[in-house]
Amino acid sequence: PVSQPGSITIDLEPFTARALYIPFGLLSLPDYVEELLDLVVDSDLNAVVVDVKGDSARIAWDSPNQIAKDADAYFPGLMDLQDFIQKCRERDIYIIARIVAFKDDTAAAAHPEWAVKTKDGQIYKDYSEQRWLDAYRQEARDYIVDLSLEVAQMGFDEIQYDYIRFPTEGKLNWRVYAQEDTTENRSRAINEFLAQAYEALKPTPVFVSADIFGLNVWVKMPGDNNVGQRLEELAENLDYISPMVYPSTFWTGNLGFSNPSLYPYEVVYRSMLVAQERTDCLIRPWLQHYSSPGVTYGPLEFMKERKGAEDANSAGWIFWNSRGRYQTEVFYTEKMQEYADVLARSIAQEEAAWNAD
């Protein structure tokens, strides 16, 4: 029994994750992975996002989960995740495990009764021929949460959900789900999943985050952009929200720009301000580390994205490159300083264009 009540004041040092992305396939190249981890140590970076359940729904560990076994989800021959975690721990790197949720070709193939259907009774496939799990189905939610618990127990610092949404490709009214597909139903399904996952992961040390479309930052309630993502509601069961504010994914006319790809600073900066006005949840954006169609991105454009996030006081940032290949200048303060003058002039031009529109 506690006989003498007391209190302890503990000062915690704020932590802001500055991360790069390690795609699933690179786990087959341990030497290159170590090069990326060394880059994190040598630069302004302090975190990595690594695929543990990738876009093809294959998983990077030999899970005992029966559904995963039925789906043949494990992809052998990759770097052992415990070894990966140990290498990160030795370098004091914050480790985020990316889990692709409802886009799951393997589980949907093994359990077609859980899959999104089409009106002619077929299994829905997106443009890359991938099947999707029906987010209304509790069995599908349980499977994702069960895998998440396994990942959390490995020792990752954070679990990040991607594709926590409904599919977008093809005709909206051609897809068939376990429930009527309405804005309210979609949003409720996604929020129920996140609430279930957050509660299940609460006893573990991991933080929980999720990726959303960058445009959804600008879609006001009660809209969900047809995917079930409404910022204020998602925030109730997340520690971080990561909008994918890639300038190349904004359409002609978005934010008042005929070609948003030409305005990497303004797209990121303005999106962060809007997101932070809508929720108190920490916002940590994904930034593109690749060129846009018709617009070549290099160190200057990447630095403008980074500065846009930092000027808006975001809770860090993550750079995405699907191949895990990076132009490293953007990760060094001293390199940013070398670009300071041209960076300032270029940002001023973007701001002038924003104000003009």
GUPAPA-528533 format. One record per residue (C-alpha): residue number from 1; residue in one letter; x, y, z. Coordinates in steps of 0.001 Angstrom, whole numbers, padded with zeros to 6 digits, always signed. Layout:
! residues N
k | r | east | north | up
NUM | a | X | Y | Z
...
This chain:
! residues 357
k | r | east | north | up
1 | p | +000000 | +000000 | +000000
2 | v | +001063 | +003571 | -000721
3 | s | +001002 | +005376 | +002608
4 | q | +002573 | +008677 | +001631
5 | p | +001244 | +010352 | -001499
6 | g | +003736 | +012267 | -003584
7 | s | +004490 | +013465 | -007055
8 | i | +007391 | +013349 | -009462
9 | t | +008047 | +015895 | -012191
10 | i | +009772 | +014485 | -015255
11 | d | +011006 | +016749 | -018035
12 | l | +010743 | +014994 | -021393
13 | e | +012809 | +016087 | -024347
14 | p | +010552 | +016727 | -027362
15 | f | +011166 | +014356 | -030266
16 | t | +010455 | +015192 | -033890
17 | a | +010895 | +012368 | -036375
18 | r | +012760 | +013212 | -039586
19 | a | +012607 | +010066 | -041637
20 | l | +013271 | +008397 | -044938
21 | y | +011391 | +005424 | -046343
22 | i | +012810 | +001915 | -046794
23 | p | +010587 | -000032 | -049223
24 | f | +009795 | -003709 | -048807
25 | g | +012095 | -004936 | -051581
26 | l | +015196 | -003306 | -050082
27 | l | +014995 | -005698 | -047142
28 | s | +016548 | -008208 | -049545
29 | l | +019616 | -005933 | -049774
30 | p | +020961 | -005725 | -046215
31 | d | +024159 | -003943 | -047209
32 | y | +022207 | -001118 | -048832
33 | v | +019867 | -000941 | -045850
34 | e | +022913 | -000457 | -043622
35 | e | +024061 | +002372 | -045894
36 | l | +020702 | +004083 | -045390
37 | l | +020910 | +003593 | -041621
38 | d | +024391 | +005114 | -041629
39 | l | +023017 | +008043 | -043641
40 | v | +020440 | +008604 | -040898
41 | v | +023176 | +008760 | -038273
42 | d | +025383 | +011046 | -040358
43 | s | +022660 | +013572 | -041257
44 | d | +019714 | +015500 | -039813
45 | l | +017628 | +012345 | -040052
46 | n | +016747 | +010375 | -036931
47 | a | +014072 | +007916 | -038068
48 | v | +013108 | +005418 | -040767
49 | v | +009838 | +004064 | -042077
50 | v | +010185 | +000445 | -043171
51 | d | +007654 | -001757 | -044931
52 | v | +006697 | -004788 | -042877
53 | k | +003460 | -005381 | -044824
54 | g | +003991 | -003884 | -048224
55 | d | +001875 | -002731 | -051134
56 | s | +001560 | -006275 | -052494
57 | a | +000384 | -007398 | -049007
58 | r | +003354 | -009694 | -048496
59 | i | +004769 | -009555 | -044965
60 | a | +008394 | -009449 | -043899
61 | w | +008225 | -011928 | -041020
62 | d | +007104 | -015544 | -040676
63 | s | +003872 | -014898 | -038832
64 | p | +002158 | -017754 | -036976
65 | n | -001188 | -016181 | -037895
66 | q | -003264 | -018814 | -039683
67 | i | -004795 | -016358 | -042123
68 | a | -001326 | -015152 | -043103
69 | k | -000287 | -018758 | -043623
70 | d | -003405 | -019528 | -045682
71 | a | -002652 | -016463 | -047805
72 | d | +001035 | -017360 | -048167
73 | a | +001711 | -013785 | -047076
74 | y | +005264 | -014296 | -045786
75 | f | +007971 | -013329 | -048274
76 | p | +011125 | -015301 | -047405
77 | g | +014675 | -014224 | -048060
78 | l | +014419 | -010763 | -046551
79 | m | +016483 | -009202 | -043802
80 | d | +015360 | -010521 | -040421
81 | l | +013227 | -007844 | -038760
82 | q | +014750 | -008437 | -035345
83 | d | +018173 | -007934 | -036871
84 | f | +016927 | -004760 | -038545
85 | i | +015554 | -003458 | -035253
86 | q | +018831 | -004224 | -033498
87 | k | +020828 | -002318 | -036112
88 | c | +018511 | +000668 | -035650
89 | r | +018781 | +000453 | -031870
90 | e | +022581 | +000483 | -032095
91 | r | +022309 | +003738 | -034050
92 | d | +019582 | +005261 | -031836
93 | i | +017155 | +005423 | -034772
94 | y | +013396 | +005753 | -034249
95 | i | +011697 | +002894 | -036136
96 | i | +008305 | +003158 | -037823
97 | a | +006715 | -000016 | -039218
98 | r | +004499 | +000653 | -042246
99 | i | +001519 | -001671 | -042590
100 | v | -000576 | -001555 | -045749
101 | a | -004069 | -002273 | -044458
102 | f | -007061 | -002888 | -046716
103 | k | -005214 | -003154 | -050006
104 | d | -004414 | -006831 | -049505
105 | d | -004231 | -009056 | -052553
106 | t | -003078 | -012159 | -050668
107 | a | -005708 | -012250 | -047895
108 | a | -008489 | -011273 | -050308
109 | a | -007458 | -014135 | -052603
110 | a | -007365 | -016620 | -049718
111 | h | -010683 | -015364 | -048309
112 | p | -012720 | -014044 | -051235
113 | e | -015721 | -013673 | -048928
114 | w | -013846 | -010768 | -047283
115 | a | -012963 | -009072 | -050560
116 | v | -014504 | -006067 | -052256
117 | k | -016788 | -007297 | -055037
118 | t | -018220 | -005875 | -058240
119 | k | -021870 | -005800 | -059289
120 | d | -021364 | -008766 | -061612
121 | g | -020225 | -010879 | -058655
122 | q | -016509 | -010789 | -059435
123 | i | -013683 | -009859 | -057074
124 | y | -012794 | -006190 | -057479
125 | k | -009256 | -005423 | -058651
126 | d | -007627 | -002027 | -058934
127 | y | -005615 | -000825 | -061923
128 | s | -002558 | -002760 | -060694
129 | e | -004655 | -005942 | -060519
130 | q | -004632 | -005939 | -056709
131 | r | -007571 | -007160 | -054640
132 | w | -008845 | -005243 | -051607
133 | l | -010301 | -006333 | -048299
134 | d | -013748 | -004979 | -047506
135 | a | -013249 | -002509 | -044650
136 | y | -016794 | -003233 | -043454
137 | r | -015884 | -006855 | -042706
138 | q | -014872 | -007424 | -039097
139 | e | -012784 | -010437 | -040090
140 | a | -010632 | -008219 | -042294
141 | r | -010153 | -005704 | -039486
142 | d | -009249 | -008450 | -037016
143 | y | -006584 | -009814 | -039354
144 | i | -004863 | -006444 | -039706
145 | v | -004989 | -005812 | -035955
146 | d | -003611 | -009269 | -035161
147 | l | -000637 | -008677 | -037442
148 | s | -000162 | -005228 | -035901
149 | l | +000129 | -006732 | -032430
150 | e | +002833 | -009096 | -033661
151 | v | +004742 | -006161 | -035132
152 | a | +004374 | -004105 | -031947
153 | q | +005788 | -006918 | -029867
154 | m | +008922 | -007060 | -032018
155 | g | +010102 | -003728 | -030659
156 | f | +009144 | -001102 | -033216
157 | d | +008538 | +002421 | -031922
158 | e | +005521 | +003150 | -034082
159 | i | +003023 | +001438 | -036351
160 | q | +001927 | +003411 | -039368
161 | y | -001140 | +002348 | -041334
162 | d | -001357 | +003049 | -045024
163 | y | -004340 | +002330 | -047287
164 | i | -006732 | +002743 | -044376
165 | r | -009356 | +003651 | -046899
166 | f | -011694 | +002386 | -049560
167 | p | -010415 | +001844 | -053124
168 | t | -010746 | +004688 | -055605
169 | e | -010013 | +003174 | -059002
170 | g | -012841 | +002333 | -061338
171 | k | -016503 | +003315 | -061120
172 | l | -017594 | +004144 | -057589
173 | n | -021053 | +002609 | -058022
174 | w | -019658 | -000598 | -059531
175 | r | -018107 | -001779 | -056270
176 | v | -020092 | -003856 | -053789
177 | y | -019447 | -004065 | -050039
178 | a | -020901 | -005816 | -047015
179 | q | -022777 | -002600 | -046198
180 | e | -024323 | +000164 | -048234
181 | d | -021530 | +002367 | -049520
182 | t | -022286 | +005865 | -048256
183 | t | -020125 | +008694 | -046963
184 | e | -021217 | +008109 | -043382
185 | n | -020815 | +004339 | -043574
186 | r | -017349 | +004567 | -045111
187 | s | -016133 | +007027 | -042504
188 | r | -017636 | +004988 | -039679
189 | a | -015947 | +001803 | -040936
190 | i | -012489 | +003390 | -041075
191 | n | -012916 | +005014 | -037681
192 | e | -014146 | +001770 | -036125
193 | f | -011064 | +000001 | -037439
194 | l | -008719 | +002655 | -036049
195 | a | -010490 | +002615 | -032689
196 | q | -010124 | -001170 | -032543
197 | a | -006448 | -001036 | -033508
198 | y | -005651 | +001811 | -031113
199 | e | -007312 | +000008 | -028202
200 | a | -005552 | -003264 | -029024
201 | l | -002158 | -001560 | -029247
202 | k | -002642 | +000544 | -026120
203 | p | -000901 | -001982 | -023804
204 | t | +002186 | -001928 | -026052
205 | p | +004791 | +000878 | -026208
206 | v | +004105 | +001771 | -029862
207 | f | +002691 | +005017 | -031159
208 | v | +000045 | +004734 | -033885
209 | s | -000084 | +006806 | -037064
210 | a | -001853 | +006718 | -040400
211 | d | -001310 | +008003 | -043923
212 | i | -004033 | +009935 | -045724
213 | f | -004373 | +011551 | -049114
214 | g | -002837 | +015019 | -049167
215 | l | -005980 | +016419 | -050777
216 | n | -008066 | +015160 | -047837
217 | v | -006505 | +017861 | -045676
218 | w | -008515 | +020311 | -047774
219 | v | -011757 | +018277 | -047972
220 | k | -014101 | +019697 | -045364
221 | m | -016548 | +017747 | -043244
222 | p | -018804 | +015958 | -043947
223 | g | -016935 | +015062 | -047139
224 | d | -014649 | +012017 | -047197
225 | n | -013297 | +012183 | -050776
226 | n | -015068 | +008815 | -051338
227 | v | -012455 | +006946 | -049265
228 | g | -013717 | +007181 | -045667
229 | q | -011037 | +009607 | -044454
230 | r | -012243 | +012616 | -042451
231 | l | -009408 | +014340 | -040661
232 | e | -011131 | +015303 | -037419
233 | e | -012530 | +011795 | -036906
234 | l | -009300 | +009980 | -037771
235 | a | -007467 | +012077 | -035185
236 | e | -009491 | +010579 | -032329
237 | n | -007567 | +007295 | -032506
238 | l | -004127 | +008315 | -033742
239 | d | -000955 | +009822 | -032320
240 | y | +000200 | +011144 | -035702
241 | i | -001455 | +011795 | -039034
242 | s | +000754 | +011784 | -042127
243 | p | -000848 | +013485 | -045128
244 | m | +000874 | +012550 | -048382
245 | v | +001242 | +016139 | -049542
246 | y | +003140 | +015284 | -052704
247 | p | +002770 | +018281 | -055031
248 | s | +002526 | +015942 | -058016
249 | t | -000655 | +014341 | -056659
250 | f | -002576 | +017606 | -056546
251 | w | -004708 | +018201 | -059616
252 | t | -004645 | +021104 | -062015
253 | g | -006379 | +023983 | -060268
254 | n | -005914 | +022628 | -056732
255 | l | -004921 | +025372 | -054291
256 | g | -005375 | +027849 | -057124
257 | f | -002343 | +026640 | -059112
258 | s | -002514 | +025500 | -062719
259 | n | +000370 | +023113 | -061960
260 | p | +000826 | +022499 | -058204
261 | s | +004050 | +020568 | -058875
262 | l | +005747 | +023902 | -059558
263 | y | +005040 | +025066 | -055998
264 | p | +006490 | +022462 | -053597
265 | y | +006931 | +024916 | -050722
266 | e | +003433 | +026385 | -050879
267 | v | +001690 | +023025 | -051321
268 | v | +003361 | +021596 | -048221
269 | y | +003278 | +024757 | -046108
270 | r | -000361 | +025636 | -046792
271 | s | -001500 | +022033 | -046370
272 | m | +000165 | +021846 | -042970
273 | l | -001475 | +025068 | -041809
274 | v | -004913 | +023820 | -042856
275 | a | -004401 | +020423 | -041196
276 | q | -003262 | +022008 | -037940
277 | e | -006281 | +024300 | -037908
278 | r | -008580 | +021288 | -038134
279 | t | -007094 | +019046 | -035426
280 | d | -004787 | +019000 | -032422
281 | c | -003384 | +015635 | -033518
282 | l | +000279 | +015866 | -034480
283 | i | +000725 | +016273 | -038242
284 | r | +003854 | +014776 | -039818
285 | p | +003714 | +014911 | -043622
286 | w | +005021 | +012616 | -046297
287 | l | +007116 | +014555 | -048843
288 | q | +007880 | +013386 | -052354
289 | h | +011468 | +012516 | -053259
290 | y | +010901 | +012000 | -056969
291 | s | +010151 | +014106 | -060019
292 | s | +006655 | +015080 | -061079
293 | p | +005342 | +014435 | -064592
294 | g | +006876 | +017162 | -066718
295 | v | +008583 | +018775 | -063719
296 | t | +012051 | +017648 | -062627
297 | y | +012669 | +017691 | -058885
298 | g | +016157 | +018027 | -057460
299 | p | +017749 | +019166 | -054198
300 | l | +016171 | +022641 | -054356
301 | e | +012621 | +021302 | -054713
302 | f | +013163 | +018708 | -051978
303 | m | +014555 | +021395 | -049673
304 | k | +011533 | +023588 | -050383
305 | e | +009243 | +020758 | -049311
306 | r | +011241 | +020222 | -046136
307 | k | +011272 | +023928 | -045343
308 | g | +007546 | +024164 | -045968
309 | a | +006928 | +021476 | -043363
310 | e | +009329 | +023023 | -040865
311 | d | +008077 | +026586 | -041351
312 | a | +004585 | +025319 | -040552
313 | n | +005884 | +023695 | -037339
314 | s | +004913 | +020205 | -038426
315 | a | +005724 | +017263 | -036167
316 | g | +008594 | +016200 | -038430
317 | w | +008511 | +014876 | -041982
318 | i | +009104 | +011713 | -044039
319 | f | +010553 | +011541 | -047545
320 | w | +009094 | +008966 | -049928
321 | n | +010947 | +007341 | -052779
322 | s | +009491 | +004052 | -053996
323 | r | +012967 | +002657 | -054705
324 | g | +014634 | +003998 | -051573
325 | r | +017027 | +006167 | -053610
326 | y | +017738 | +009640 | -052278
327 | q | +019632 | +012813 | -053171
328 | t | +021107 | +013319 | -049745
329 | e | +021753 | +017092 | -049769
330 | v | +018288 | +017723 | -048348
331 | f | +019157 | +015781 | -045191
332 | y | +022066 | +018041 | -044120
333 | t | +021739 | +021420 | -042411
334 | e | +025010 | +022646 | -043878
335 | k | +023806 | +021843 | -047401
336 | m | +020542 | +023652 | -046710
337 | q | +022592 | +026650 | -045651
338 | e | +024545 | +026570 | -048924
339 | y | +021207 | +026818 | -050750
340 | a | +019882 | +029517 | -048387
341 | d | +019872 | +032443 | -050828
342 | v | +018427 | +030631 | -053825
343 | l | +015977 | +028848 | -051515
344 | a | +014724 | +032155 | -050107
345 | r | +014306 | +033693 | -053570
346 | s | +012461 | +030677 | -054903
347 | i | +010116 | +030525 | -051913
348 | a | +009416 | +034251 | -052271
349 | q | +008382 | +033652 | -055881
350 | e | +006023 | +030875 | -054781
351 | e | +004510 | +033078 | -052092
352 | a | +003975 | +035867 | -054606
353 | a | +002149 | +033438 | -056876
354 | w | -000002 | +032232 | -053959
355 | n | -000911 | +035798 | -052965
356 | a | -001678 | +036683 | -056567
357 | d | -004167 | +033817 | -056804
